[in-house]
Amino acid sequence: MMIRWLCDALRVRGKADLLLVFLFFAGFAALPVCALTPSLWGFAAASAVSYAADEALHQRAPTFVRRLSTLQVDRTMRFAVRTLMLLALAERMDAPGAVPAVGVALFSTHFALVMLYSAVHHAIRRRRTLPVVVRNLDMSGAGIPQRPPAYLYRRHLRKMLHLDLPAHAGLLTALATGTWYPAYLGYALTGALAVAAVLALLGQFRRARRMPGREGVIAEVNRQLAGYRPEVALYFSFAAVSRDFMYQVNMWIETLEHLDRRPLIILREHASFQNLSRTSVPVVCVPKADDLAELELPEVRVVLYPGNAGKNVHMLRVAEAKHVFIGHGDSDKLASSNRVSKVYDEIWVAGRAGRDRYQRVRHAISDEAIVEVGRPQLSPIRLHDDHTPGPLPVVLYAPTWEGWSDDDCHTSLIPMGVTLVERLLAENVRVVYKPHPLTGKRSKEAAAADREIRALLNADNEQRDAAEAQAAIEAARPRLKEIQTRLDELAGRHGGDLVQQTADARLPDPEDAAEWRELHAEWHRLFRESRGPVRHSVILRQLPTLYECFDQADLLISDVSSVVADFVASLKPYVLTNALDLPDEEFRAAYTTAGGAYLLDRDCTRLPEILRSVREPCQDPMAALRRTLKEYVLGPDRPTSTVRFNAAVEALAAKAEAEAEAGTAEEDAPRLREPDFPQQRTDSCGPALAPGTGPARSDAGPGGQLVTGRPGDR
């Protein structure tokens, strides 16, 4: 318990990291003691330990290192302290006066060069910015210079500070041998290397000054878009976007790639661009609204929105297109029937359940604006009849997160998560634990429950052929890492800054898609085989995917969320947590997806009975209800969701084109000449309106939203 508390307090992961923290503090604490004693070999050992532990903590515990920086004990300060203690040691060991004096001058110069290097590096970064970054468009004509070499550009502060090593080693050698030329040699090496590094980076700064301007970059992007002629755009923005949120976009990528019309992805934050999955669809990331307004998209007729965000208004003002809210999963949460959706021309839902959910929001959404398109993403999910059980029942526990507020908190983690996992372990099942990516972001209680569940599963794994299983995992690790690296390359996350990724952007290679699928399949196969059929799994990364977890599970236990609605597609048994212990009838009336679910009480007393539905399939009374619910929630199997989604895009695009043609015809029609009116006088209420003018115009925006004033004011 004490170790766990220390790990939480220091923001480290385990005993190994705690040992590094101890060595780090011990090394730095020993430096002044050994310098003042003086103890040459003690100082050398403490200095080596402090160097090694500092570097290791940067790799293994970056959160701890950032916490040190908030206490003003940043990397530069730590190097300065080590250098100061070395000079104090030289003084205490009666080194000739010139040696410490030259050392003071050298180390002062070194730190000055570090500051100069950082200033030049910052200047290069400021110049290497683009108004638009892209993927899957040929930007070779933009004239973007290459990024400085990685050895000069990446982790520059760490490299520059470590140039003090020759001087430190030389001075320690001189103190040990009593001959002083090693000290001067070390000083010379440190100084020469620092000067050479600064001169090399100044050369890169000259190249960075050739970066194209804003107008030139946008013109080149527009030239590429004109050649591609996109017709459908998926638009995404999220203020706090990170890898945790990108599932909202990534789930739609394959659907976009199967459209008959040419798609485009528009992102508004650089973080979303960096975490976007692999796609052959052209991608543009435009952080500023003014730059977005400069993009020329004359043929875009349908814009799809997977989320509600404030920056959506920057795209909603495009009157020539139809705007559609597609969401990122159907669920019984309030977010799946939000009044804000009224600003869109249409709302696309999976099945009849989504339509009924919006109709309960009275006087907000018209029935004509709702279109049932299914869930195209679910087509790869394996059906219950095609599933082959393993030696132990596999239970997927996938709780939702705590929500943005207590009113929207549906997670079972806090009230019953730990109890549930303890009961599952007592039932001798295999647990696959996949918490929501945002778990613990708002609630400390949820974070604590999450950690305790992981500890329970890890402890139980140690009793299940731990040595053999761990050996299999270690054997598979290099190949899994190799595949992940290649997947990142195929996804465009191959290193370099966003400017370099844009400079290297080219048209997609059709062979990349086949390689992506093969590597994805191989990664999941290796992961399954290395974990074996009885070992529990904690899934925290993008791989394995949620739908892969669906395929491996015999039973899902989850909360009110879109995960449940998606799992319904498999027709496998699933459980909804009823943490408030509401009466079954009341719970099923409140949540549509409860119609085919087993309901689990807060104390988990029903769990053994529920597990009978997995161990004895004939004891599964909810099977027929799940079939009925599947069509109600997700729509019919025929035509397929992909066909229905594509048809909805075609129908809405045709409608937008017809309206655009009608508007053009109306503008071209001959107009009657307006009669001349005499000049109106000014009365006490202010100046009269000039002829031909009236009050500020109010235009009906998408979905009937009234928009007044400038387009950017919405």
C-alpha positions in Angstrom: 0.0 0.0 0.0 2.9 2.4 0.8 4.5 1.7 -2.5 1.3 2.4 -4.3 0.9 5.7 -2.4 4.5 6.7 -3.3 3.9 5.9 -6.9 0.8 8.0 -7.1 2.4 10.9 -5.2 5.6 10.9 -7.4 3.7 10.1 -10.6 5.7 7.0 -11.4 4.5 3.6 -12.6 6.1 1.0 -10.3 9.0 -0.2 -8.1 11.6 0.2 -10.9 10.7 3.8 -11.3 10.7 4.3 -7.6 14.2 3.0 -7.4 15.2 5.4 -10.2 13.7 8.3 -8.2 15.6 7.2 -5.1 18.9 7.0 -7.0 18.2 10.4 -8.6 17.7 12.1 -5.2 20.6 10.2 -3.6 23.0 11.1 -6.4 22.2 14.8 -6.2 22.2 14.8 -2.4 25.7 13.2 -2.4 27.2 15.8 -4.7 27.6 18.6 -2.2 28.7 16.2 0.6 31.4 14.7 -1.6 32.4 18.1 -2.9 32.9 19.6 0.5 34.4 16.5 2.2 36.2 16.3 -0.4 35.8 12.7 -1.8 36.9 12.5 -5.4 35.7 8.9 -6.1 32.5 9.5 -4.1 31.8 12.6 -6.2 32.5 10.7 -9.5 30.1 7.9 -8.5 27.4 10.4 -7.4 27.8 12.4 -10.6 27.5 9.3 -12.8 24.4 8.1 -10.8 22.8 11.5 -11.2 23.4 11.6 -14.9 22.1 8.1 -15.5 19.0 8.4 -13.2 18.1 11.8 -14.7 18.2 10.4 -18.3 16.3 7.2 -17.4 13.6 9.2 -15.6 13.1 11.3 -18.7 12.4 8.1 -20.6 10.3 6.2 -18.0 8.7 8.8 -15.8 8.2 12.1 -17.8 5.3 13.2 -15.5 7.7 13.1 -12.5 10.2 15.2 -14.5 7.6 17.7 -15.4 6.6 18.0 -11.8 10.2 18.8 -10.9 10.1 21.6 -13.5 7.1 23.1 -11.8 9.2 23.3 -8.7 11.9 25.2 -10.6 14.2 22.2 -10.6 14.3 21.9 -14.4 17.0 20.2 -16.4 19.2 23.3 -16.8 19.1 23.9 -13.1 20.2 20.3 -12.4 23.1 20.6 -14.8 24.1 23.9 -13.2 24.1 22.4 -9.7 26.2 19.5 -10.8 28.7 21.9 -12.5 28.9 24.2 -9.4 29.6 21.2 -7.2 32.4 20.0 -9.5 34.1 23.5 -9.3 33.7 23.4 -5.5 35.4 20.0 -5.4 38.3 21.3 -7.5 38.6 24.3 -5.1 38.6 22.0 -2.1 41.2 19.7 -3.6 43.6 22.6 -4.1 43.6 22.6 -7.8 45.8 25.4 -9.4 43.9 28.7 -9.5 43.9 28.7 -13.3 42.0 25.4 -13.5 38.9 26.5 -11.7 39.0 30.0 -13.2 39.2 28.6 -16.7 36.4 26.2 -15.8 34.2 29.0 -14.6 34.8 30.8 -17.9 34.2 27.7 -19.9 31.0 26.6 -18.2 29.6 30.1 -18.3 30.3 30.2 -22.0 28.7 26.8 -22.4 25.5 27.9 -20.8 25.5 31.1 -22.9 25.8 29.0 -26.0 23.0 26.8 -24.8 20.8 29.9 -24.4 21.8 31.1 -27.9 21.1 27.6 -29.4 17.7 27.6 -27.7 16.9 31.0 -29.1 17.8 30.0 -32.7 15.9 26.8 -32.3 12.8 28.8 -31.2 13.2 31.1 -34.2 13.3 28.2 -36.5 10.2 26.7 -35.0 8.4 30.0 -35.3 9.3 30.2 -39.0 8.4 26.6 -39.6 4.7 27.1 -39.3 2.0 26.7 -41.9 -1.6 27.9 -42.0 -2.7 24.5 -43.4 -1.1 21.1 -42.9 -2.2 18.3 -45.2 -2.1 14.6 -45.8 -2.7 12.7 -49.1 -2.3 15.7 -51.3 0.8 16.4 -53.3 2.4 19.4 -51.7 5.8 19.1 -53.5 5.0 22.4 -55.4 4.7 24.4 -52.2 8.5 24.9 -51.9 8.7 23.9 -48.2 12.3 23.5 -47.1 13.4 20.3 -45.3 13.4 20.2 -41.5 16.8 20.5 -39.8 18.4 17.1 -39.1 17.1 15.3 -36.1 20.4 15.4 -34.3 20.3 19.2 -34.3 16.6 19.7 -33.9 15.0 17.1 -31.7 15.7 17.2 -27.9 18.1 20.0 -28.5 18.3 21.1 -24.9 19.2 17.7 -23.6 22.0 17.3 -26.2 23.5 20.8 -25.7 23.6 20.4 -21.9 25.3 17.0 -22.2 28.1 18.6 -24.0 29.5 19.4 -20.6 30.5 15.7 -20.2 34.0 16.1 -21.8 34.8 19.1 -19.4 33.5 17.1 -16.3 35.4 14.0 -17.3 38.6 16.0 -18.0 38.5 17.9 -14.7 37.8 14.7 -12.7 40.7 12.9 -14.5 43.0 15.8 -13.7 42.1 15.8 -10.1 42.7 12.1 -9.9 46.1 12.1 -11.6 47.4 15.5 -10.5 48.2 16.5 -14.1 46.1 19.3 -15.5 46.2 19.0 -19.3 43.1 16.5 -19.2 41.1 19.4 -17.7 42.1 21.8 -20.4 41.5 19.2 -23.1 38.0 18.6 -21.8 37.3 22.3 -21.6 38.4 22.7 -25.2 36.2 19.8 -26.4 33.1 21.1 -24.6 33.7 24.6 -26.0 34.4 23.5 -29.5 31.4 21.1 -29.7 29.1 23.8 -28.4 30.3 26.4 -30.9 30.1 23.9 -33.8 26.5 23.0 -32.8 25.4 26.7 -32.7 27.1 27.4 -36.1 25.4 24.3 -37.6 22.0 25.4 -36.4 22.5 29.0 -37.7 23.0 27.4 -41.1 19.6 25.7 -40.7 18.1 29.0 -39.7 19.1 30.5 -43.1 17.2 27.6 -44.8 14.2 28.1 -42.6 13.9 31.7 -43.8 12.9 30.4 -47.2 9.6 29.1 -45.8 6.7 30.0 -48.1 4.2 32.6 -46.9 0.6 32.1 -45.9 -0.9 33.1 -49.2 1.4 30.8 -51.2 0.7 27.8 -49.0 -3.1 28.3 -49.2 -2.9 28.8 -52.9 -1.1 25.5 -53.3 -3.6 23.7 -51.1 -6.4 25.2 -53.2 -4.7 24.1 -56.4 -4.5 20.6 -55.1 -8.2 20.6 -53.9 -9.3 21.9 -57.3 -7.7 18.9 -58.9 -9.2 16.5 -56.4 -12.7 18.3 -56.3 -14.0 17.0 -53.0 -17.8 16.6 -52.7 -18.3 15.4 -49.1 -16.4 16.7 -46.0 -16.1 15.3 -42.5 -15.4 18.2 -40.2 -14.1 17.7 -36.7 -13.0 20.0 -33.9 -12.5 19.6 -30.2 -11.0 22.1 -27.8 -9.1 19.6 -25.7 -8.4 17.1 -28.4 -5.9 14.3 -27.9 -5.5 10.7 -28.8 -8.3 9.9 -26.3 -10.9 11.8 -28.4 -9.8 10.7 -31.9 -12.0 7.6 -31.9 -14.8 10.0 -32.8 -13.2 10.6 -36.2 -11.3 7.3 -36.7 -14.5 5.3 -36.6 -15.8 7.0 -39.7 -12.6 6.7 -41.9 -13.5 3.4 -43.5 -17.0 4.6 -44.2 -15.7 7.7 -46.0 -13.4 5.6 -48.1 -16.3 3.6 -49.4 -18.4 6.6 -50.5 -19.2 7.0 -54.2 -18.5 10.7 -53.9 -15.0 12.2 -53.2 -14.5 12.7 -49.5 -12.3 15.2 -47.6 -11.5 15.4 -43.8 -11.2 18.8 -42.3 -9.6 19.1 -38.8 -9.2 22.2 -36.7 -6.5 21.2 -34.2 -3.0 19.9 -34.8 -3.3 17.3 -32.1 -6.2 15.7 -34.0 -4.1 15.7 -37.2 -1.2 13.9 -35.4 -3.5 11.2 -33.9 -5.6 10.6 -37.0 -5.5 7.0 -38.1 -4.4 5.8 -41.5 -6.6 6.9 -44.4 -6.4 7.4 -48.1 -8.8 10.3 -47.8 -7.2 13.8 -48.3 -6.9 15.6 -44.9 -6.5 19.3 -44.3 -5.9 20.7 -40.8 -6.8 24.4 -40.5 -6.5 25.9 -36.9 -7.6 29.4 -37.8 -11.0 30.4 -38.9 -9.6 33.1 -41.3 -7.5 30.4 -43.1 -10.4 28.0 -43.2 -12.5 30.7 -45.0 -9.7 30.9 -47.7 -10.1 27.3 -48.7 -12.0 26.8 -51.9 -14.5 24.0 -51.7 -17.1 24.9 -54.4 -18.2 21.3 -55.0 -18.7 20.2 -51.4 -22.4 19.5 -51.0 -22.5 17.5 -47.7 -20.6 18.2 -44.5 -20.6 15.5 -41.8 -20.1 16.3 -38.1 -19.2 13.5 -35.6 -19.3 15.9 -32.7 -20.8 19.2 -31.4 -18.2 21.8 -30.9 -18.1 25.6 -30.9 -15.9 25.8 -34.0 -18.5 24.0 -36.0 -20.0 27.4 -36.8 -17.1 28.2 -39.0 -18.2 25.5 -41.4 -22.0 25.7 -40.8 -21.9 29.2 -42.4 -21.2 27.5 -45.8 -24.7 27.9 -47.3 -24.1 25.9 -50.5 -23.7 22.6 -48.5 -26.0 20.6 -46.4 -24.8 19.9 -42.8 -25.4 16.6 -41.1 -24.8 15.5 -37.5 -23.6 11.9 -37.6 -22.3 11.6 -34.0 -19.8 9.1 -32.7 -22.1 6.3 -31.6 -25.8 5.9 -30.6 -26.5 5.6 -26.9 -29.1 6.5 -24.3 -27.0 9.3 -22.9 -28.4 12.9 -23.1 -25.6 13.8 -25.6 -27.2 11.5 -28.2 -30.4 13.7 -28.3 -29.1 17.2 -27.9 -31.1 20.3 -28.8 -28.0 21.8 -30.3 -28.5 19.3 -33.2 -31.2 21.6 -34.5 -28.6 23.7 -36.2 -28.0 20.9 -38.7 -30.0 20.2 -41.9 -30.3 16.5 -41.0 -29.4 14.2 -38.2 -28.3 10.6 -39.1 -29.0 7.9 -36.6 -28.5 4.1 -36.7 -32.0 2.9 -36.4 -35.5 3.6 -35.2 -34.3 4.0 -31.6 -32.3 7.1 -32.5 -35.3 8.6 -34.2 -37.5 8.0 -31.2 -34.8 9.4 -28.9 -34.8 12.7 -30.8 -38.6 12.8 -30.9 -38.7 12.9 -27.1 -36.9 16.2 -27.3 -40.1 18.1 -27.9 -40.3 21.1 -30.3 -36.6 20.7 -31.2 -36.0 18.3 -34.1 -38.5 17.6 -36.9 -39.1 14.0 -37.9 -38.2 14.8 -41.5 -34.7 15.9 -40.4 -33.8 12.5 -39.0 -32.5 9.8 -41.4 -31.8 6.2 -40.4 -28.5 5.0 -41.9 -27.3 2.2 -39.7 -23.8 1.8 -38.3 -21.4 1.0 -41.2 -18.5 0.5 -38.8 -20.1 -2.6 -37.3 -20.0 -4.8 -40.4 -16.7 -6.6 -39.4 -18.1 -7.7 -36.0 -18.4 -11.4 -35.6 -21.9 -12.8 -34.9 -22.7 -14.9 -31.9 -23.3 -18.0 -34.1 -19.8 -17.7 -35.6 -18.0 -17.4 -32.2 -15.9 -20.2 -30.9 -15.7 -20.2 -27.1 -12.4 -20.8 -25.3 -11.6 -22.9 -22.2 -12.8 -20.1 -19.9 -15.7 -17.7 -20.5 -14.3 -14.3 -21.7 -16.0 -11.3 -20.0 -15.3 -7.9 -21.5 -15.8 -5.2 -18.9 -15.9 -1.8 -20.7 -17.2 0.8 -18.4 -17.8 4.4 -19.6 -16.2 7.4 -18.0 -17.5 9.7 -15.4 -18.8 12.3 -17.8 -18.4 16.1 -17.9 -20.7 16.5 -14.9 -22.3 14.5 -12.2 -25.6 14.7 -14.0 -24.1 12.8 -16.9 -22.2 10.3 -14.8 -23.1 6.7 -15.9 -19.9 4.9 -15.0 -20.1 1.8 -12.8 -16.4 2.1 -11.8 -17.0 4.3 -8.8 -20.0 2.5 -7.1 -19.4 -1.1 -8.1 -16.4 -1.6 -10.4 -14.0 -3.1 -7.9 -16.7 -5.4 -6.4 -17.7 -6.6 -9.9 -14.1 -7.6 -10.8 -13.6 -9.3 -7.5 -16.8 -11.3 -8.1 -15.7 -12.1 -11.7 -12.4 -13.5 -10.5 -14.2 -15.6 -8.0 -16.3 -17.1 -10.9 -13.1 -18.3 -12.7 -13.6 -16.4 -15.9 -11.1 -14.5 -18.1 -11.5 -10.7 -17.8 -10.7 -8.3 -20.6 -10.8 -4.8 -19.0 -11.1 -1.9 -21.4 -12.0 1.4 -19.7 -13.1 4.5 -21.6 -10.0 6.5 -22.7 -11.1 9.5 -20.6 -11.5 7.5 -17.4 -10.2 9.4 -14.4 -9.9 12.7 -16.2 -12.5 14.4 -14.0 -13.0 12.1 -11.0 -10.2 10.9 -8.6 -12.6 8.2 -7.4 -12.9 6.8 -10.9 -9.1 6.9 -11.3 -8.6 5.1 -8.0 -11.1 2.4 -8.9 -9.4 2.0 -12.3 -6.0 1.5 -10.6 -7.4 -1.0 -8.1 -9.0 -3.1 -10.9 -5.8 -3.2 -12.8 -3.9 -4.3 -9.7 -6.5 -7.1 -9.0 -6.1 -8.4 -12.6 -2.3 -8.3 -12.5 -2.2 -10.1 -9.2 -4.5 -12.8 -10.5 -2.4 -13.1 -13.7 0.7 -13.9 -11.5 -1.1 -17.1 -10.3 -2.0 -18.3 -13.9 1.3 -19.8 -15.3 3.0 -16.4 -14.8 6.5 -17.4 -16.0 5.3 -19.2 -19.2 2.8 -16.5 -20.1 5.3 -13.7 -19.5 7.9 -15.4 -21.7 5.3 -15.6 -24.5 4.5 -11.9 -24.1 8.2 -11.0 -24.1 8.8 -13.1 -27.2 6.1 -11.3 -29.1 7.0 -7.8 -28.0 9.7 -7.0 -30.6 7.5 -8.0 -33.5 4.4 -6.2 -32.1 6.6 -3.1 -31.7 7.9 -3.4 -35.2 4.4 -3.7 -36.6 3.2 -0.7 -34.6 6.0 1.4 -35.9 5.1 0.5 -39.5 1.4 1.2 -38.8 2.4 4.6 -37.5 4.4 5.2 -40.7 1.4 4.2 -42.9 -0.8 6.5 -40.8 1.5 9.4 -41.5 2.9 9.4 -38.0 6.4 8.7 -39.2 8.3 11.4 -37.3 9.1 15.0 -38.1 7.1 18.1 -37.4 3.8 18.9 -39.1 5.6 21.1 -41.6 7.8 18.2 -42.7 4.8 15.9 -42.9 3.1 18.4 -45.2 6.3 18.8 -47.3 6.4 15.0 -47.7 2.7 14.7 -48.4 1.9 12.8 -51.6 -1.1 11.1 -53.2 -2.0 7.9 -51.4 -0.5 4.6 -52.5 -3.2 1.9 -53.1 -0.9 -0.8 -51.9 -0.7 0.9 -48.4 -4.3 -0.1 -47.6 -3.6 -3.8 -48.2 -0.4 -3.6 -46.1 -2.3 -1.8 -43.3 -5.0 -4.5 -43.2 -2.4 -7.4 -43.2 -0.4 -5.8 -40.4 -3.5 -5.0 -38.4 -4.5 -8.7 -38.6 -1.0 -9.9 -37.8 -0.8 -7.6 -34.8 -4.1 -8.8 -33.3 -3.2 -12.5 -34.0 0.2 -12.1 -32.2 -1.4 -10.3 -29.3 -4.0 -13.0 -28.8 -1.5 -15.8 -29.1 1.0 -14.3 -26.7 -1.7 -13.6 -24.0 -3.1 -17.1 -24.2 -6.7 -18.3 -23.5 -6.7 -17.8 -19.7 -4.7 -14.6 -18.9 -6.6 -11.4 -18.1 -6.0 -8.4 -20.3 -6.0 -4.7 -19.6 -6.5 -2.7 -22.8 -5.4 0.9 -22.6 -4.1 1.7 -26.1 -5.7 1.9 -29.5 -4.7 -1.6 -30.2 -6.4 -4.0 -29.8 -9.4 -2.3 -31.1 -12.8 -2.3 -29.3 -14.3 -4.4 -32.0 -11.5 -6.9 -31.8 -12.4 -7.1 -28.0 -16.0 -7.7 -29.0 -15.0 -10.7 -31.2 -13.0 -12.3 -28.3 -15.7 -11.8 -25.7 -18.4 -14.2 -24.7 -20.2 -11.6 -22.6 -20.1 -7.8 -22.3 -20.6 -5.9 -19.1 -20.9 -2.2 -19.6 -22.8 1.0 -18.6 -25.2 3.2 -20.5 -23.0 4.1 -23.5 -22.6 3.6 -27.3 -20.4 0.6 -26.6 -23.5 -1.4 -25.7 -25.4 -0.3 -28.8 -22.5 -1.4 -31.0 -22.1 -4.7 -29.1 -25.8 -5.5 -29.9 -24.7 -6.1 -33.5 -23.0 -9.3 -32.4 -26.2 -10.8 -30.8 -24.0 -12.0 -27.9 -25.3 -11.7 -24.3 -24.6 -8.4 -22.6 -25.1 -6.9 -19.2 -26.0 -3.3 -18.2 -24.9 -2.2 -14.7 -27.8 -0.8 -12.6 -25.7 0.9 -9.9 -28.7 2.8 -8.5 -30.6 -0.5 -8.1 -33.6 0.9 -9.9 -36.5 -1.5 -10.4 -36.0 -3.5 -13.6 -39.1 -2.1 -15.3 -38.1 1.5 -14.5 -34.5 0.9 -15.8 -35.7 -0.8 -19.0 -38.2 2.1 -19.6 -35.5 4.7 -19.2 -32.8 3.1 -21.4 -33.6 1.5 -24.8 -30.5 -0.7 -24.9 -31.7 -2.4 -21.6 -34.4 -4.1 -23.7 -32.1 -7.1 -24.5 -29.8 -6.8 -21.5 -29.3 -8.7 -18.3 -29.3 -6.2 -15.5 -26.7 -6.3 -12.8 -27.3 -4.9 -9.3 -24.8 -2.9 -7.4 -23.8 -5.8 -5.2 -23.4 -8.1 -8.2 -25.6 -10.8 -6.6 -27.1 -11.7 -10.0 -23.7 -12.4 -11.6 -23.6 -16.2 -11.2 -27.1 -16.5 -12.8 -26.1 -14.2 -15.6 -22.9 -16.2 -16.3 -25.1 -19.3 -16.9 -26.2 -17.7 -20.2 -22.6 -18.1 -21.4 -21.8 -21.4 -19.8 -25.1 -22.9 -20.8 -26.4 -21.2 -24.0 -29.8 -22.9 -23.7 -30.2 -20.8 -20.5 -30.2 -17.5 -22.3 -33.8 -16.1 -22.1 -32.7 -12.7 -23.6 -31.6 -14.1 -26.9 -34.8 -13.5 -28.8 -35.1 -10.0 -27.3 -31.6 -9.1 -28.5 -32.6 -10.0 -32.1 -35.5 -7.7 -31.9 -33.5 -4.9 -30.3 -30.8 -5.1 -32.9 -33.1 -4.1 -35.7 -34.7 -1.4 -33.5 -31.3 0.1 -32.5 -29.2 -0.5 -35.5 -31.7 -0.9 -38.4 -32.3 -3.8 -40.7 -29.5 -6.0 -42.0 -30.6 -5.4 -45.6 -29.7 -3.2 -47.3 -26.4 -3.0 -45.5 -25.5 0.1 -43.5 -22.8 1.0 -46.0 -25.3 1.0 -48.8 -27.8 3.1 -46.7 -25.2 5.6 -45.6 -24.0 6.0 -49.2 -27.6 6.5 -50.4 -28.2 9.1 -47.7 -25.1 11.0 -48.9 -26.3 10.8 -52.5 -29.8 12.0 -51.7 -28.7 15.0 -49.7 -26.0 16.0 -52.1 -28.5 15.8 -55.0 -30.8 18.1 -52.9 -28.0 20.6 -52.3 -27.1 20.6 -56.0 -30.7 21.2 -57.0 -31.1 24.1 -54.6 -27.8 25.6 -55.8 -29.0 25.4 -59.4 -32.3 26.9 -58.5 -30.5 29.8 -56.7 -28.3 30.4 -59.7 -31.3 30.5 -62.0 -33.0 32.9 -59.8 -30.0 35.2 -59.7 -29.7 35.1 -63.6 -33.4 35.9 -64.1 -34.3 39.4 -65.3 -35.3 41.8 -62.5 -37.7 44.6 -62.5 -36.2 48.0 -62.2 -36.7 49.4 -58.7 -38.6 52.8 -58.7 -36.7 55.9 -57.6 -37.9 57.2 -54.2 -37.3 60.7 -53.0 -34.7 61.4 -50.3 -36.3 60.7 -46.9 -35.7 63.2 -44.1 -34.0 62.6 -40.8 -36.4 62.7 -37.8 -35.8 62.6 -34.1 -35.3 58.8 -34.1 -32.1 59.1 -36.2 -31.2 59.1 -39.9 -33.7 57.5 -42.2 -32.6 54.4 -44.2 -31.2 55.1 -47.6 -33.2 53.9 -50.6 -32.9 50.2 -51.3 -31.7 49.4 -47.8 -33.4 48.0 -44.8 -32.8 46.5 -41.4 -29.8 44.2 -40.9 -30.4 41.1 -43.0 -31.4 37.9 -41.2 -30.6 34.7 -43.2 -31.9 31.3 -42.3 -28.8 29.2 -41.7 -28.5 25.4 -41.8 -31.3 23.6 -40.0 -33.4 26.8 -39.8 -31.0 28.6 -37.5 -31.3 32.3 -37.8 -28.0 34.0 -38.5 -27.5 37.8 -38.4 -24.6 40.1 -38.8 -21.2 38.9 -40.1 -20.8 35.2 -41.0 -18.1 34.7 -38.3 -20.4 35.9 -35.5 -22.5 32.8 -35.2 
